[in-house]
Amino acid sequence: MAYSLKEILQKFDIEVEIQPYGDGHINDTYLAQSTPKYILQRINTNVFKRPDQVMENVLAVTEHLRKQIEKEGGDPLRETLMVVKTVDGENYLRDGDDCYRAYRFIEGASTYNLPESTEQMYHAAKAIGKFQKRLADFPAEQLHETIVQFHDTPNRVEQLKQAIRDNLAGRLDLVQAEIEFATEISKYASIITDAMESGEVPLRVTHNDTKLNNIMLDDVTGEGVCVIDLDTVMPGSLLYDYGDALRFGASSGPEDEKDLDKIYFVMPVYEAFTKGFLEEAGESMTEKEKELLPWSIVMMTYECGIRFLADYLNGDTYFKTHYPEQNLDRARTQFKLVKDQMEKLNLR
């Protein structure tokens, strides 16, 4: 028999009421209004098939970050996630097919779904750059690949081709223009993976989901406090983190905006973000990484677009949706951004 949420909290030695918190696409998140406060999450095991490996990665990375933060004289309770173990000393709780974990809640900081200023993106960039800098000496090959080939763009192209062949949701006739565009851009899909295979771009610890809403910013100073949502931390490229942050943060509108005239790549945000990122991470980067920074924005945006499109064709089985066409709207915004990014960054 499955535990109730109250019983699950007790397994983490937390004895208060909780309420739903946040609006993430993948996991279910709750806030425990205790002193101190805690975050409880149900890990989506449909996405993360090996929650044990997810939590091993999280523990390894946060422990490394904690030591680095302490060396710098910072506050590890605010500047990295703190995993709360169960009363039995486990990193997470398994309840049948469900898995739960808990974190200390970070006080005095907030996340934002969309940037409110270029300065905010500058501070977010410094947080991501600092995350990369602090993990530059971490042996990335020791981490599990929790979602195999997550940011392997050529593989995502193959997944889209499979979704087109299968046409599981019977929607293929509705997306011919999107498929044509995705096919045209696919000739660039291996630009980062080829550089990694050649060794020009090194393997690094990569967050892999650096949207603005995964960066906590101080409520008073506005400065970056902590990079959160570490489920997709695994071996990869620093380019993924930079590119995905600008895919999301330098868009003029939400991912599911229906009016594509409102969607464009915001150059002042790009400039402010790049400045902040390079200030923190630049010294630890290779010349090839710096050269591919603009391309990484295009590739992460394109990759996200084809993932949304494939999920739409497959019947919306991966991303949470609130209406039938949401994944298609998401794909269209990403493709509009790709066009604008390539024009404004002079990429062809």
C-alpha positions as CSV (number, residue, x, y, z in Angstrom):
1,M,0.0,0.0,0.0
2,A,1.4,3.4,-1.0
3,Y,2.3,5.9,1.6
4,S,0.3,9.1,2.1
5,L,2.2,12.4,1.6
6,K,2.1,12.9,5.4
7,E,3.7,9.5,5.9
8,I,6.3,10.3,3.2
9,L,7.2,13.5,5.0
10,Q,7.6,11.5,8.3
11,K,10.1,9.3,6.5
12,F,12.3,12.5,6.2
13,D,11.5,13.5,9.8
14,I,9.3,16.4,8.7
15,E,6.0,16.8,10.6
16,V,4.1,19.7,8.9
17,E,1.5,20.2,6.2
18,I,2.7,20.7,2.6
19,Q,1.3,22.3,-0.5
20,P,2.1,22.0,-4.2
21,Y,4.9,24.3,-5.3
22,G,6.2,25.6,-8.6
23,D,5.2,24.7,-12.1
24,G,7.9,22.3,-13.4
25,H,7.3,20.1,-16.5
26,I,8.6,16.8,-15.1
27,N,8.5,16.3,-11.3
28,D,5.8,17.0,-8.7
29,T,7.0,19.4,-6.2
30,Y,5.7,20.4,-2.7
31,L,6.7,22.9,0.0
32,A,6.8,22.0,3.6
33,Q,6.1,25.1,5.8
34,S,8.4,24.1,8.6
35,T,11.4,25.8,10.3
36,P,13.5,25.4,8.3
37,K,11.3,24.9,5.2
38,Y,11.8,21.9,2.9
39,I,11.1,21.0,-0.7
40,L,9.7,17.5,-1.3
41,Q,9.7,16.1,-4.8
42,R,8.3,13.0,-6.5
43,I,10.8,12.0,-9.1
44,N,9.2,11.2,-12.5
45,T,10.4,7.7,-13.0
46,N,8.9,7.6,-16.5
47,V,11.6,10.1,-17.4
48,F,14.3,9.1,-14.9
49,K,14.4,5.4,-15.1
50,R,17.2,5.1,-12.6
51,P,16.5,7.5,-9.7
52,D,19.3,5.9,-7.7
53,Q,21.8,7.2,-10.4
54,V,20.1,10.6,-10.5
55,M,20.6,10.9,-6.7
56,E,24.2,9.6,-6.8
57,N,25.0,12.4,-9.4
58,V,23.2,15.0,-7.3
59,L,25.0,14.0,-4.1
60,A,28.4,13.9,-5.8
61,V,28.0,17.3,-7.5
62,T,26.5,19.1,-4.5
63,E,29.2,17.7,-2.2
64,H,31.9,19.0,-4.5
65,L,30.2,22.4,-4.8
66,R,29.8,22.6,-1.0
67,K,33.6,22.2,-0.6
68,Q,34.3,24.8,-3.2
69,I,31.9,27.2,-1.7
70,E,33.4,26.7,1.8
71,K,36.9,27.4,0.4
72,E,35.6,30.6,-1.1
73,G,34.0,31.6,2.2
74,G,30.5,31.3,0.9
75,D,27.3,29.9,2.4
76,P,26.8,26.3,1.2
77,L,23.3,26.2,2.7
78,R,22.3,28.9,0.1
79,E,24.7,28.4,-2.8
80,T,24.0,24.7,-3.5
81,L,21.2,22.3,-2.9
82,M,21.3,20.3,0.4
83,V,19.9,16.8,0.1
84,V,17.9,15.8,3.2
85,K,18.3,12.1,3.9
86,T,15.5,9.8,5.2
87,V,15.4,8.7,8.8
88,D,17.0,5.5,7.6
89,G,19.9,7.4,6.1
90,E,18.9,7.0,2.5
91,N,19.3,9.6,-0.2
92,Y,15.7,9.2,-1.4
93,L,12.6,7.2,-0.5
94,R,11.2,4.5,-2.8
95,D,7.4,3.9,-2.5
96,G,6.4,1.2,-4.9
97,D,6.9,2.7,-8.4
98,D,7.3,6.2,-6.9
99,C,10.4,7.9,-5.6
100,Y,10.7,10.9,-3.3
101,R,13.5,13.1,-2.2
102,A,13.8,16.2,0.0
103,Y,16.0,19.4,0.0
104,R,16.5,22.3,2.3
105,F,14.5,25.2,1.0
106,I,16.6,28.2,0.1
107,E,15.3,31.3,1.8
108,G,15.4,34.9,0.5
109,A,15.7,33.9,-3.2
110,S,13.3,33.4,-6.0
111,T,13.0,31.9,-9.5
112,Y,11.4,33.6,-12.5
113,N,9.7,32.0,-15.5
114,L,10.7,34.9,-17.8
115,P,13.5,37.5,-17.4
116,E,12.3,40.9,-16.1
117,S,15.5,42.8,-17.1
118,T,18.8,42.3,-18.9
119,E,20.5,42.8,-15.5
120,Q,18.6,39.7,-14.2
121,M,20.0,37.6,-17.1
122,Y,23.5,39.0,-16.4
123,H,23.2,37.7,-12.8
124,A,21.8,34.4,-13.9
125,A,24.7,34.0,-16.3
126,K,27.2,34.6,-13.6
127,A,25.5,31.9,-11.5
128,I,25.7,29.4,-14.3
129,G,29.3,30.4,-15.1
130,K,30.2,30.0,-11.5
131,F,28.5,26.6,-11.4
132,Q,30.8,25.6,-14.3
133,K,33.9,27.1,-12.8
134,R,33.4,25.4,-9.5
135,L,33.0,22.1,-11.2
136,A,35.8,22.5,-13.8
137,D,38.0,20.1,-11.9
138,F,35.3,17.5,-11.2
139,P,35.9,14.2,-13.2
140,A,32.7,14.3,-15.3
141,E,33.2,10.8,-16.6
142,Q,32.4,9.5,-13.1
143,L,28.8,10.7,-13.4
144,H,26.0,8.6,-14.7
145,E,24.3,9.5,-17.9
146,T,20.8,9.6,-16.4
147,I,19.1,10.3,-19.7
148,V,21.1,8.6,-22.5
149,Q,22.1,11.0,-25.3
150,F,20.1,13.8,-23.7
151,H,21.7,16.7,-25.6
152,D,23.0,14.6,-28.5
153,T,21.3,16.7,-31.3
154,P,21.9,14.2,-34.1
155,N,20.2,11.5,-32.0
156,R,17.3,13.9,-31.4
157,V,17.0,14.3,-35.2
158,E,16.8,10.5,-35.5
159,Q,14.1,10.4,-32.8
160,L,12.1,13.0,-34.8
161,K,12.5,10.9,-37.9
162,Q,11.2,7.9,-36.0
163,A,8.2,9.9,-34.7
164,I,7.5,11.0,-38.3
165,R,7.5,7.3,-39.4
166,D,5.4,6.1,-36.6
167,N,2.8,9.0,-36.6
168,L,1.4,7.6,-33.4
169,A,-1.1,10.4,-32.8
170,G,-2.1,10.8,-36.4
171,R,-1.0,14.4,-36.5
172,L,1.6,14.2,-39.4
173,D,-0.5,16.1,-41.9
174,L,-0.7,19.1,-39.5
175,V,3.1,19.7,-39.3
176,Q,4.5,19.5,-42.8
177,A,6.0,23.0,-42.7
178,E,7.6,22.3,-39.3
179,I,9.1,19.0,-40.6
180,E,10.5,20.8,-43.7
181,F,12.2,23.4,-41.5
182,A,13.6,20.8,-39.1
183,T,15.0,18.8,-42.0
184,E,16.7,21.9,-43.5
185,I,18.5,22.8,-40.2
186,S,19.5,19.2,-39.5
187,K,22.6,19.6,-41.6
188,Y,24.1,21.6,-38.6
189,A,23.0,19.1,-36.0
190,S,26.4,17.6,-35.3
191,I,28.5,20.8,-34.9
192,I,28.9,20.4,-31.2
193,T,29.0,16.6,-30.9
194,D,31.7,16.5,-33.7
195,A,33.8,18.9,-31.7
196,M,33.4,16.8,-28.6
197,E,34.4,13.6,-30.4
198,S,37.5,15.4,-31.8
199,G,38.5,16.5,-28.3
200,E,38.3,20.2,-29.2
201,V,35.4,20.6,-26.8
202,P,36.2,18.9,-23.4
203,L,33.8,16.7,-21.5
204,R,32.5,18.6,-18.4
205,V,29.9,18.4,-15.7
206,T,26.8,19.8,-17.4
207,H,23.5,20.9,-15.8
208,N,21.7,20.4,-19.1
209,D,18.6,22.5,-18.2
210,T,19.7,26.0,-17.5
211,K,16.4,27.8,-18.0
212,L,16.1,31.0,-15.9
213,N,13.6,29.3,-13.6
214,N,16.3,26.9,-12.5
215,I,18.4,29.8,-11.2
216,M,17.6,31.2,-7.8
217,L,18.2,35.0,-7.5
218,D,18.6,36.9,-4.3
219,D,15.4,38.8,-3.4
220,V,17.3,41.9,-2.2
221,T,20.4,42.1,-4.4
222,G,19.1,40.3,-7.5
223,E,22.4,38.4,-7.7
224,G,22.5,34.6,-8.5
225,V,22.3,32.4,-5.4
226,C,22.0,28.8,-6.5
227,V,21.5,26.6,-9.6
228,I,18.8,24.1,-8.8
229,D,17.0,21.2,-10.5
230,L,20.1,18.9,-10.8
231,D,18.3,15.9,-12.2
232,T,19.9,16.2,-15.6
233,V,23.4,16.8,-14.2
234,M,25.7,14.5,-16.2
235,P,28.7,14.4,-18.5
236,G,28.3,16.8,-21.4
237,S,29.5,20.2,-22.7
238,L,29.5,23.6,-21.2
239,L,28.0,24.7,-24.5
240,Y,24.8,23.0,-23.6
241,D,24.4,25.1,-20.4
242,Y,25.2,28.4,-22.1
243,G,23.1,27.7,-25.2
244,D,20.0,26.4,-23.4
245,A,20.0,29.3,-21.0
246,L,19.8,31.8,-23.9
247,R,17.4,29.6,-25.9
248,F,15.0,30.3,-23.0
249,G,16.1,33.6,-21.5
250,A,16.7,35.6,-24.7
251,S,13.3,34.7,-26.2
252,S,10.8,37.6,-26.3
253,G,7.9,35.4,-25.1
254,P,6.9,32.1,-23.5
255,E,7.6,28.7,-25.1
256,D,3.9,28.2,-26.0
257,E,3.2,31.7,-27.5
258,K,0.7,31.3,-30.3
259,D,1.4,34.6,-32.1
260,L,4.8,34.1,-33.6
261,D,5.1,37.8,-34.5
262,K,5.8,38.2,-30.8
263,I,8.7,35.8,-30.8
264,Y,12.2,37.0,-31.5
265,F,15.8,36.7,-30.2
266,V,16.5,39.5,-27.8
267,M,20.1,40.7,-28.5
268,P,20.6,42.9,-25.4
269,V,19.8,39.8,-23.3
270,Y,22.3,37.8,-25.3
271,E,25.0,40.4,-24.8
272,A,24.4,40.8,-21.1
273,F,24.2,37.1,-20.5
274,T,27.4,36.4,-22.5
275,K,29.2,39.1,-20.5
276,G,28.3,37.5,-17.2
277,F,29.0,34.0,-18.3
278,L,32.4,34.7,-19.6
279,E,33.3,36.8,-16.5
280,E,32.9,33.6,-14.4
281,A,33.7,30.7,-16.7
282,G,35.8,32.3,-19.5
283,E,39.2,31.6,-18.0
284,S,38.5,27.8,-17.8
285,M,37.1,27.6,-21.4
286,T,38.9,26.4,-24.5
287,E,39.1,28.6,-27.7
288,K,36.8,26.1,-29.5
289,E,34.2,26.4,-26.8
290,K,34.2,30.2,-27.1
291,E,34.0,29.9,-30.9
292,L,30.9,27.7,-30.7
293,L,29.0,29.8,-28.2
294,P,26.7,31.3,-30.8
295,W,26.1,28.0,-32.5
296,S,25.3,26.4,-29.1
297,I,22.3,28.8,-28.8
298,V,21.0,27.7,-32.2
299,M,21.5,24.0,-31.6
300,M,19.9,24.0,-28.1
301,T,16.9,25.9,-29.5
302,Y,16.6,23.6,-32.5
303,E,17.0,20.5,-30.4
304,C,14.3,21.7,-28.1
305,G,12.0,22.4,-31.0
306,I,12.4,19.0,-32.6
307,R,11.8,17.4,-29.2
308,F,8.5,19.3,-28.8
309,L,7.6,18.3,-32.4
310,A,8.4,14.7,-31.9
311,D,6.4,14.6,-28.6
312,Y,3.5,16.2,-30.4
313,L,3.7,13.5,-33.1
314,N,4.0,10.8,-30.4
315,G,0.9,12.0,-28.5
316,D,2.4,14.2,-25.8
317,T,4.0,11.4,-23.7
318,Y,7.1,13.3,-22.4
319,F,6.3,17.0,-21.7
320,K,3.3,18.0,-19.6
321,T,0.7,19.7,-21.7
322,H,-2.4,21.7,-20.7
323,Y,-4.1,21.7,-24.1
324,P,-3.8,19.5,-27.2
325,E,-1.7,21.8,-29.4
326,Q,0.7,23.0,-26.7
327,N,3.7,21.0,-27.9
328,L,3.2,22.1,-31.5
329,D,3.0,25.8,-30.3
330,R,6.2,25.2,-28.4
331,A,7.9,23.7,-31.4
332,R,6.9,26.6,-33.6
333,T,8.3,29.2,-31.1
334,Q,11.6,27.4,-31.1
335,F,11.8,27.2,-34.8
336,K,11.0,31.0,-35.1
337,L,13.8,31.7,-32.7
338,V,16.3,29.5,-34.6
339,K,15.6,31.6,-37.8
340,D,16.1,34.8,-35.9
341,Q,19.1,33.7,-34.0
342,M,20.9,32.6,-37.2
343,E,20.2,35.9,-38.9
344,K,21.2,38.1,-35.9
345,L,24.3,36.0,-35.1
346,N,25.3,35.7,-38.8
347,L,25.4,32.0,-38.8
348,R,25.1,29.9,-42.0
